[in-house]
Amino acid sequence: EVQLVQSGAEVKKPGESLKISCQGSGYSFISYWTGWVRQMPGKGLEWMGIIYPGDSDTRYSPSFQGQVTISADKSISTAYLQWSSLKASDTAIYYCARQDSSGVLEYWGQGTLVTVSS
Amino acid sequence: DIQMTQSPSTLSASVGDRVTITCRASQRISDYLAWYQQKPGKAPNLLIYKASNLESGVPSRFSGSGSGTEFTLTISSLQPDDFATYYCQQYNSHSGTFGQGTKVEIK
């Protein structure tokens, strides 16, 4: 069974750094792109970027380029999304998802709520 | 960037109604269009890919059509479990864009 399990909710202050995780199981993690999607409170879905753990090829949406860093550790089948300096506007639920070869987000993690508040 | 526009933003309907949601792309995307359903507090769930292909396990009352720039998601007979928000997404292997969502509410 394909599963993506994300790390737990985080509460941070503006300016702090953060790295959240997404562990895949039930499939060959290095053979599929893993994507990240943001959902701000009460808002829609936003495609952030993807990583191919096999070779760490990473692509970002122009809206998120330079704002976050996507990485992966294929030895533990885990993808990461990180911030170096959080802002209140980063408050959102972040989902990871397995992407098939065409770009469809087939399987989703349960989401990680990130709250940034002073 | 390719922009995706869904209509309507909110739809009020009754159980048993036929419901149609439209998604328009700002440029031609062939049939690289997916539909997702999201219920409150839950992750999105893939319903349809490549414009008209039903994901395994999705009820047959859901169908998709279209190509180029205009696409539709149809629910042939709305069920209580279908009240949710629906998103279209254009995709290719290296990028994607979602529509703003359509909330299907109980009338």
Interface residues (C-beta under 8 A of the other chain):
Chain A: W33 G35 V37 G44 L45 E46 W47 I50 R59 S61 P62 Y95 S101 S102 G103 V104 L105 E106 W108 G109 Q110 G111
Chain B: D1 Y32 A34 Y36 Q38 A43 P44 N45 L46 Y49 K50 E55 Y87 Q89 Y91 N92 S93 H94 S95 G96 T97 F98 G99 Q100 G101
